Amino acid sequence: MTAYDEAVQRYFAAWNAATDEELAKAVAAAFTESATYTDPLAAVRGHEELAATIDGAHQQFPGFEFRLTGTPDGHHDIARFGWELVSTADGSAPVAGFDVITLADDGRITSVSGFLDRVPGA
């Protein structure tokens, strides 16, 4: 497994954390303290704001989980990967996107640039 694969696994562990405690631990494991996350709907910095953004996604889409699509690809300290937000009840995936991450020397994410490819009602 590459450093990119490991970083992406930690990323999804954070986005799929089930409790506040799991979320806090997963965010700390996946992201540096001053990490940024930017997509068309959010621009946040740091563990607290990241956790709040992830919790907001859980509130908007209860019963859904983020899943990797394809294989992460990377070079130097940058990786990219696709994902879907999938219903655990029926397998529908109303949201999909593509993220580019930058890694710190310790393998944690310092920045995320997210793109939404599919959103409900769009």
BELDANOR-V401207 format. One line per field, one symbol per residue. phi: phi as a letter, one per 40 degrees, with the letter a starting at -180 (. if undefined). psi: psi as a letter, one per 30 degrees, with the letter a starting at -180 (. if undefined). burial: + if it has 24 or more other C-alpha atoms within 12 Angstrom, else -. A space follows every 50 residues. Layout:
phi: ???
psi: ???
burial: ???
This chain:
phi: .cccdcccccdccccbdcbdcccdccccccbcdbdbbbacbaabagdccc ccccccccccbcgbbcbcbgbdbaafbbbbababbbcccbgcbcbaaabb bbbcdcgccbabbbbbcabdgb
psi: kleeeeeeeeeeeefgkfleeeeeeeeeeeklegklkkaffljlkleeee eeeeeeeeeeikgllkkkkakkkllbgklllllljkkfefglifklakkk lkklfgflkflkjkkjfklkg.
burial: --++++++++++++++++----++-++++++++-++++-----+++++++ +++++-++--+--+++++---++----+++++++++------+-++++++ +++---++++++++++------
